[in-house]
């Protein structure tokens, strides 16, 4: 059974500290549907707040390798009224796991995986992620997951998970009217044979660029549904990707200025037709699905920061902001 009696109970908690690594917020998954110049700021930008976590450095399957064994199924479900209740099995055999997240609520939701080290409890996780300090403890790790999923839909992600204790939470709950509370469930991952991730035609890499910079390496994306290998690089890094349609013909610098100013001025990107991933630590990869609404120019952005920085700087200021045509 999961520790402390939390297994599959759908306990709720608030997660402000889990976001508090830089002065810009970026939540995983697609942008909200209704457009308002200030709403994009609420979704992406909130002073002193940034989605992030101290994540574990685990090298997952390399790009270009076929799967050598079948992954273990991990079925996660969010159902019920309000923000819903999260359910998951009490144990799953790892490391190679195929997460299938089913959203049975009436609002968009996601499934972010978080691992915590032995000797710590879910109560400590709750306290840590609810703290006002931007420091993420070394024993708290984010492990990827399934990005924003529409009501009544499912999303699958294949990834390698270390053995240990986990929670899975819906990080979009704050935008869906649950007053900052995120439903969660807990489970344990037991040891097993590591496996290669499946091959994909599309890849998105948050790649190292010099000693303290990054760059996007993007290939194979098309309009519609994409099965994508998302790879996160950097020893102390944590990354996600937010994909937002560009409005007009802004430059990268203009988009950067908008987010650095906490959303001052006319938004250079749209809230509709966006997509994104969950948070993944440097040194890890996952295979997930990303839906691009239609052909066009899109901004690719990472709002997260390296966990060891005394004054966290969002990665879009360190190279992880680009504009690319998707056909």
MOJO-V372565 format. One record per pair of residues at least 4 apart in sequence whose ideal C-beta (glycine too) atoms are under 7 Angstrom apart, sorted by the first residue. I is the first residue (numbers start at 1). J is the second residue. D is the distance in Angstrom with one decimal. If there is no record, write none. Layout:
i | j | d
I | J | D
I | J | D
This chain:
i | j | d
1 | 7 | 5.5
1 | 90 | 5.5
2 | 6 | 5.6
2 | 7 | 3.4
2 | 90 | 5.5
2 | 186 | 4.0
2 | 187 | 5.7
2 | 188 | 5.9
3 | 121 | 6.4
3 | 122 | 6.7
3 | 165 | 5.9
4 | 121 | 5.5
4 | 122 | 5.2
4 | 123 | 6.9
6 | 11 | 5.8
6 | 122 | 4.9
6 | 186 | 4.2
7 | 90 | 4.7
7 | 185 | 7.0
7 | 186 | 5.3
7 | 187 | 6.5
8 | 87 | 4.8
8 | 88 | 5.7
8 | 90 | 6.7
8 | 185 | 4.7
9 | 185 | 6.8
10 | 85 | 2.9
10 | 86 | 5.0
10 | 87 | 6.6
10 | 183 | 5.1
10 | 185 | 6.1
11 | 184 | 5.8
12 | 83 | 6.7
12 | 181 | 4.2
12 | 182 | 6.5
12 | 183 | 5.3
13 | 126 | 4.7
13 | 130 | 6.5
13 | 181 | 6.3
13 | 182 | 6.3
13 | 184 | 6.7
14 | 130 | 5.4
14 | 180 | 4.3
14 | 181 | 5.5
15 | 19 | 6.5
15 | 129 | 4.8
15 | 171 | 6.8
15 | 182 | 5.3
16 | 20 | 6.1
16 | 49 | 6.7
16 | 130 | 6.2
16 | 132 | 6.9
16 | 180 | 7.0
17 | 128 | 6.3
17 | 129 | 4.9
17 | 130 | 5.9
17 | 131 | 4.1
17 | 132 | 6.7
17 | 133 | 6.4
18 | 53 | 5.7
18 | 129 | 4.0
19 | 25 | 5.9
19 | 49 | 4.9
19 | 50 | 5.5
19 | 51 | 4.5
19 | 52 | 6.3
20 | 48 | 6.6
20 | 49 | 5.6
20 | 50 | 6.6
20 | 134 | 4.5
21 | 50 | 4.7
21 | 52 | 3.8
21 | 134 | 5.5
21 | 136 | 6.8
21 | 304 | 6.5
21 | 305 | 4.5
21 | 312 | 4.6
22 | 50 | 4.0
22 | 305 | 4.4
22 | 312 | 4.2
22 | 313 | 6.4
22 | 314 | 4.4
23 | 47 | 5.8
23 | 48 | 5.6
24 | 44 | 6.9
24 | 45 | 5.3
24 | 50 | 5.4
24 | 259 | 5.5
24 | 303 | 5.2
24 | 314 | 5.0
25 | 44 | 6.1
25 | 45 | 5.8
25 | 46 | 4.1
25 | 49 | 4.5
25 | 50 | 5.5
25 | 51 | 6.2
25 | 303 | 6.8
26 | 44 | 5.4
26 | 50 | 6.6
26 | 51 | 5.5
26 | 242 | 5.3
26 | 301 | 6.8
26 | 303 | 2.8
27 | 43 | 6.5
27 | 51 | 5.4
27 | 171 | 6.1
27 | 172 | 6.3
27 | 175 | 6.6
28 | 51 | 6.7
28 | 110 | 5.7
28 | 112 | 6.7
28 | 147 | 5.3
28 | 148 | 6.8
28 | 171 | 6.1
28 | 240 | 5.2
28 | 276 | 5.1
28 | 277 | 6.0
28 | 278 | 4.6
28 | 279 | 6.4
29 | 108 | 6.9
29 | 110 | 5.1
29 | 147 | 4.5
29 | 148 | 2.4
29 | 172 | 5.9
29 | 276 | 4.8
30 | 148 | 4.6
30 | 274 | 4.5
30 | 275 | 5.1
30 | 276 | 6.2
31 | 40 | 7.0
31 | 43 | 5.9
31 | 244 | 5.9
31 | 271 | 4.0
31 | 272 | 6.8
31 | 274 | 3.6
32 | 39 | 6.1
32 | 43 | 5.6
32 | 175 | 6.5
32 | 271 | 5.1
33 | 272 | 6.2
34 | 39 | 6.8
35 | 39 | 6.9
35 | 270 | 6.6
35 | 271 | 4.8
35 | 272 | 6.0
37 | 266 | 6.4
37 | 267 | 5.6
38 | 42 | 6.6
39 | 43 | 6.3
39 | 271 | 6.3
40 | 44 | 6.0
40 | 263 | 6.7
40 | 267 | 4.6
40 | 271 | 5.2
41 | 45 | 4.5
41 | 262 | 6.7
41 | 263 | 3.0
43 | 175 | 6.5
43 | 271 | 6.7
44 | 259 | 6.5
44 | 303 | 6.8
45 | 259 | 6.0
45 | 262 | 4.9
45 | 263 | 4.5
47 | 262 | 5.7
50 | 303 | 5.6
50 | 304 | 6.5
50 | 305 | 6.5
50 | 314 | 6.4
51 | 171 | 6.9
51 | 279 | 6.6
51 | 303 | 6.6
51 | 304 | 6.8
52 | 136 | 6.9
52 | 238 | 5.7
52 | 279 | 6.6
52 | 304 | 4.6
52 | 305 | 6.2
53 | 114 | 6.5
53 | 136 | 5.8
53 | 140 | 6.3
53 | 141 | 7.0
53 | 142 | 3.6
53 | 238 | 6.2
53 | 279 | 5.7
54 | 136 | 3.5
54 | 137 | 6.3
54 | 138 | 6.1
54 | 140 | 5.1
54 | 141 | 6.4
54 | 307 | 4.8
55 | 141 | 5.1
55 | 142 | 4.2
55 | 238 | 4.6
55 | 279 | 6.7
55 | 281 | 2.7
56 | 115 | 6.3
56 | 141 | 3.7
56 | 162 | 6.3
56 | 281 | 5.6
57 | 235 | 6.4
57 | 281 | 6.1
57 | 282 | 6.3
57 | 283 | 4.3
58 | 160 | 6.5
58 | 162 | 5.6
58 | 283 | 6.3
58 | 284 | 5.4
59 | 283 | 5.3
60 | 159 | 6.2
60 | 160 | 4.4
60 | 197 | 6.3
60 | 284 | 4.8
60 | 285 | 4.1
60 | 286 | 6.8
61 | 65 | 5.7
61 | 160 | 6.5
61 | 195 | 6.7
61 | 196 | 4.0
61 | 197 | 3.6
61 | 285 | 6.3
63 | 203 | 6.2
63 | 229 | 5.6
63 | 231 | 6.5
64 | 199 | 6.3
65 | 196 | 4.1
65 | 199 | 7.0
66 | 196 | 6.3
66 | 199 | 5.6
67 | 195 | 6.1
67 | 196 | 5.3
67 | 197 | 6.9
67 | 198 | 4.9
68 | 195 | 5.4
68 | 196 | 5.0
69 | 96 | 6.6
69 | 193 | 6.2
69 | 195 | 4.6
71 | 96 | 4.4
71 | 97 | 5.4
71 | 98 | 4.1
71 | 158 | 5.6
71 | 195 | 6.4
72 | 92 | 5.6
72 | 93 | 4.7
72 | 94 | 6.7
72 | 96 | 6.7
72 | 97 | 5.2
73 | 98 | 5.7
73 | 100 | 6.9
74 | 92 | 4.9
74 | 97 | 4.9
74 | 98 | 6.6
74 | 99 | 4.7
75 | 89 | 6.9
75 | 100 | 5.4
76 | 86 | 6.8
76 | 88 | 4.8
76 | 99 | 6.4
76 | 101 | 4.9
76 | 111 | 5.1
76 | 168 | 5.4
77 | 87 | 5.0
77 | 102 | 4.6
77 | 104 | 6.2
78 | 84 | 4.6
78 | 86 | 5.3
78 | 103 | 5.4
78 | 104 | 6.4
78 | 105 | 5.7
78 | 109 | 5.1
78 | 170 | 5.8
78 | 183 | 6.5
79 | 84 | 5.8
79 | 85 | 6.4
79 | 104 | 3.9
79 | 105 | 6.4
80 | 84 | 4.4
80 | 85 | 4.7
80 | 105 | 6.8
82 | 178 | 6.5
83 | 170 | 7.0
83 | 173 | 4.6
83 | 176 | 6.5
83 | 178 | 3.5
83 | 181 | 6.1
83 | 183 | 5.3
84 | 105 | 4.3
84 | 109 | 7.0
84 | 183 | 5.4
85 | 183 | 5.6
86 | 168 | 6.1
86 | 169 | 6.9
86 | 170 | 6.4
86 | 183 | 4.4
86 | 184 | 5.4
86 | 185 | 4.1
87 | 185 | 5.5
88 | 168 | 5.6
88 | 185 | 4.3
88 | 187 | 4.8
89 | 187 | 5.9
90 | 187 | 5.8
90 | 188 | 6.9
91 | 187 | 6.3
91 | 188 | 4.9
91 | 190 | 6.0
92 | 97 | 6.1
92 | 187 | 6.1
92 | 189 | 5.6
93 | 190 | 5.3
93 | 192 | 4.6
94 | 161 | 4.4
94 | 163 | 6.1
94 | 189 | 4.2
94 | 190 | 6.6
94 | 191 | 6.8
94 | 192 | 5.3
95 | 160 | 4.2
95 | 161 | 5.4
95 | 162 | 6.6
95 | 192 | 6.1
95 | 194 | 4.8
96 | 160 | 5.6
96 | 194 | 6.3
96 | 195 | 3.4
97 | 159 | 6.2
97 | 161 | 5.3
98 | 156 | 6.2
98 | 158 | 4.8
99 | 111 | 6.8
99 | 145 | 6.5
99 | 146 | 6.0
99 | 156 | 6.6
99 | 157 | 4.8
99 | 159 | 7.0
100 | 154 | 5.8
100 | 156 | 4.9
101 | 111 | 4.0
101 | 146 | 3.8
101 | 149 | 5.9
101 | 154 | 6.3
101 | 155 | 5.2
102 | 154 | 4.6
103 | 109 | 4.6
103 | 149 | 4.3
103 | 150 | 6.9
103 | 151 | 5.9
103 | 152 | 6.9
103 | 153 | 6.0
104 | 152 | 7.0
105 | 109 | 5.9
105 | 151 | 6.0
106 | 151 | 5.1
107 | 151 | 6.2
107 | 176 | 4.0
108 | 148 | 5.1
108 | 149 | 6.7
108 | 150 | 5.9
108 | 151 | 6.8
108 | 172 | 5.7
108 | 176 | 6.7
109 | 149 | 5.9
109 | 170 | 4.6
109 | 172 | 5.4
110 | 145 | 6.8
110 | 146 | 5.9
110 | 147 | 5.5
110 | 148 | 5.1
110 | 149 | 6.3
110 | 170 | 6.0
110 | 171 | 5.6
110 | 172 | 5.2
110 | 278 | 6.3
111 | 145 | 4.7
111 | 146 | 4.4
111 | 168 | 5.3
111 | 170 | 6.8
112 | 142 | 6.8
112 | 145 | 4.6
112 | 168 | 6.9
112 | 169 | 5.5
112 | 171 | 4.7
112 | 278 | 4.8
112 | 279 | 6.4
113 | 143 | 3.9
113 | 144 | 5.9
113 | 145 | 4.4
113 | 166 | 5.9
113 | 168 | 5.4
114 | 140 | 6.9
114 | 141 | 6.7
114 | 142 | 5.5
114 | 143 | 6.6
114 | 166 | 6.5
114 | 167 | 5.1
114 | 169 | 6.7
115 | 141 | 4.3
115 | 143 | 5.3
115 | 162 | 6.4
115 | 164 | 5.1
115 | 165 | 6.7
115 | 166 | 5.1
116 | 120 | 4.9
116 | 125 | 5.3
116 | 139 | 5.9
116 | 140 | 5.6
116 | 165 | 5.6
117 | 139 | 3.8
120 | 124 | 4.7
120 | 139 | 5.2
122 | 126 | 6.4
122 | 167 | 6.5
122 | 186 | 6.1
123 | 127 | 6.5
124 | 128 | 6.0
125 | 129 | 6.2
125 | 140 | 6.5
125 | 167 | 6.4
126 | 130 | 6.0
127 | 131 | 6.6
128 | 137 | 5.4
128 | 140 | 5.7
134 | 312 | 6.2
136 | 140 | 5.8
136 | 307 | 5.7
141 | 281 | 6.7
142 | 238 | 6.5
142 | 279 | 4.5
142 | 281 | 6.1
143 | 161 | 5.9
144 | 157 | 6.5
144 | 159 | 5.1
144 | 278 | 5.4
144 | 280 | 4.5
144 | 284 | 6.7
144 | 286 | 4.4
145 | 157 | 6.3
145 | 168 | 6.8
145 | 278 | 3.9
146 | 155 | 4.2
146 | 157 | 5.1
146 | 278 | 6.6
146 | 288 | 6.8
147 | 155 | 6.6
147 | 276 | 5.3
147 | 277 | 5.0
147 | 278 | 5.6
147 | 288 | 6.6
148 | 172 | 6.0
148 | 276 | 6.6
149 | 153 | 5.3
149 | 154 | 6.8
149 | 155 | 4.4
155 | 289 | 5.8
156 | 289 | 6.6
157 | 286 | 5.4
157 | 287 | 6.7
157 | 288 | 4.1
158 | 197 | 5.7
158 | 198 | 6.1
158 | 286 | 6.8
158 | 287 | 4.5
159 | 286 | 4.0
160 | 194 | 6.0
161 | 189 | 4.8
162 | 189 | 6.8
163 | 189 | 5.2
163 | 190 | 5.8
163 | 191 | 4.7
164 | 189 | 6.0
165 | 188 | 5.7
166 | 186 | 6.5
166 | 187 | 5.4
166 | 188 | 6.9
166 | 189 | 6.1
167 | 184 | 4.9
167 | 185 | 6.9
167 | 186 | 4.9
168 | 184 | 6.4
168 | 185 | 5.6
169 | 182 | 4.6
169 | 183 | 6.8
169 | 184 | 4.0
170 | 182 | 5.3
170 | 183 | 5.3
171 | 182 | 6.1
172 | 176 | 5.9
173 | 178 | 4.2
173 | 181 | 6.1
173 | 182 | 4.5
173 | 183 | 6.5
174 | 178 | 6.6
174 | 180 | 5.1
197 | 229 | 6.6
197 | 285 | 6.1
197 | 287 | 4.9
198 | 287 | 5.5
200 | 227 | 5.0
200 | 228 | 5.9
200 | 229 | 4.6
200 | 287 | 5.9
201 | 220 | 4.5
202 | 219 | 6.8
202 | 220 | 3.5
202 | 221 | 5.0
202 | 226 | 4.7
202 | 227 | 6.8
202 | 228 | 4.5
203 | 219 | 5.3
203 | 220 | 6.2
203 | 228 | 6.7
203 | 229 | 4.7
203 | 231 | 7.0
204 | 218 | 5.3
204 | 228 | 5.8
204 | 230 | 5.1
204 | 241 | 5.5
205 | 217 | 4.1
205 | 231 | 4.5
205 | 233 | 6.8
206 | 214 | 5.8
206 | 216 | 6.8
206 | 232 | 5.2
206 | 233 | 5.9
206 | 239 | 3.9
206 | 302 | 6.0
206 | 320 | 5.9
207 | 214 | 6.4
207 | 215 | 5.3
207 | 217 | 4.9
207 | 233 | 5.2
208 | 214 | 6.3
208 | 233 | 4.8
208 | 234 | 5.6
209 | 213 | 4.3
209 | 214 | 5.4
209 | 215 | 4.2
209 | 319 | 5.4
212 | 318 | 7.0
213 | 318 | 5.1
213 | 319 | 4.6
214 | 234 | 6.9
214 | 315 | 5.7
214 | 318 | 5.4
214 | 319 | 4.3
214 | 320 | 4.8
215 | 319 | 4.8
216 | 300 | 5.2
216 | 320 | 6.0
216 | 322 | 4.9
218 | 300 | 6.4
218 | 324 | 5.8
221 | 226 | 5.7
221 | 292 | 6.4
221 | 326 | 5.4
222 | 226 | 6.4
222 | 292 | 7.0
222 | 326 | 6.6
222 | 327 | 6.4
223 | 292 | 5.0
223 | 294 | 5.3
223 | 295 | 4.5
223 | 326 | 5.9
223 | 327 | 6.6
224 | 292 | 6.4
225 | 289 | 6.1
225 | 291 | 5.2
226 | 289 | 6.7
226 | 290 | 4.9
226 | 292 | 6.5
227 | 287 | 6.5
227 | 289 | 5.8
228 | 288 | 6.1
228 | 290 | 5.0
229 | 285 | 6.1
229 | 287 | 5.3
230 | 241 | 6.7
230 | 277 | 5.3
230 | 280 | 6.4
230 | 285 | 6.7
230 | 286 | 5.5
230 | 288 | 6.2
231 | 285 | 4.4
232 | 237 | 6.4
232 | 239 | 4.1
232 | 280 | 4.3
232 | 281 | 6.1
232 | 282 | 5.2
232 | 284 | 5.5
233 | 237 | 6.6
233 | 282 | 5.7
234 | 282 | 3.7
234 | 306 | 6.7
235 | 282 | 5.9
236 | 282 | 6.6
236 | 306 | 4.6
236 | 307 | 5.4
236 | 308 | 4.4
237 | 282 | 3.4
237 | 306 | 5.3
238 | 279 | 5.7
238 | 281 | 5.3
238 | 282 | 6.5
238 | 304 | 5.0
238 | 307 | 6.3
239 | 280 | 5.9
239 | 282 | 7.0
239 | 302 | 5.2
239 | 304 | 5.9
239 | 315 | 6.7
240 | 276 | 6.3
240 | 277 | 5.0
240 | 278 | 6.3
240 | 279 | 4.9
240 | 280 | 6.7
240 | 302 | 6.2
240 | 304 | 6.2
241 | 276 | 6.0
241 | 277 | 5.3
241 | 300 | 5.8
241 | 302 | 6.1
242 | 274 | 7.0
242 | 276 | 4.6
242 | 301 | 4.6
242 | 303 | 6.6
243 | 274 | 5.8
243 | 275 | 4.5
243 | 276 | 6.0
243 | 298 | 5.2
243 | 300 | 5.8
244 | 269 | 3.8
244 | 270 | 6.4
244 | 274 | 4.6
244 | 298 | 6.5
244 | 299 | 4.9
244 | 301 | 6.8
245 | 269 | 6.4
245 | 270 | 4.3
245 | 272 | 7.0
245 | 273 | 4.9
245 | 274 | 6.6
245 | 296 | 5.7
245 | 298 | 5.7
246 | 250 | 6.4
246 | 268 | 6.6
246 | 269 | 5.8
246 | 297 | 4.3
246 | 298 | 6.4
246 | 299 | 5.5
246 | 323 | 6.0
247 | 267 | 6.5
247 | 268 | 5.7
247 | 269 | 6.1
247 | 270 | 5.4
250 | 254 | 4.1
250 | 255 | 5.5
250 | 268 | 3.8
252 | 256 | 6.2
252 | 321 | 5.7
252 | 322 | 6.5
252 | 323 | 6.1
253 | 257 | 6.3
254 | 258 | 6.7
254 | 268 | 5.6
255 | 259 | 6.9
255 | 268 | 4.8
255 | 269 | 6.5
255 | 299 | 5.7
255 | 321 | 6.3
256 | 260 | 6.0
256 | 316 | 6.1
256 | 317 | 6.7
256 | 321 | 5.7
257 | 261 | 6.1
258 | 263 | 6.4
258 | 265 | 6.1
258 | 267 | 6.6
258 | 268 | 5.4
259 | 316 | 6.3
269 | 299 | 5.1
273 | 293 | 3.4
273 | 294 | 6.4
275 | 290 | 4.9
275 | 291 | 5.6
275 | 292 | 6.1
277 | 288 | 6.1
279 | 304 | 6.7
280 | 284 | 5.2
280 | 286 | 6.0
292 | 326 | 5.4
295 | 326 | 6.0
295 | 327 | 5.1
296 | 326 | 6.4
297 | 323 | 5.8
297 | 325 | 5.5
298 | 324 | 6.0
298 | 326 | 5.5
299 | 321 | 6.9
299 | 323 | 5.5
300 | 322 | 5.2
300 | 324 | 6.2
301 | 316 | 5.1
301 | 320 | 6.8
301 | 321 | 5.3
302 | 315 | 4.0
302 | 316 | 6.0
302 | 320 | 3.8
303 | 314 | 5.2
303 | 316 | 6.3
304 | 314 | 6.8
304 | 315 | 5.7
305 | 309 | 5.8
305 | 312 | 3.7
305 | 313 | 5.8
305 | 314 | 5.6
305 | 315 | 6.6
309 | 313 | 6.2
313 | 317 | 5.4
313 | 318 | 6.3
315 | 320 | 4.0
316 | 320 | 5.5
316 | 321 | 4.0
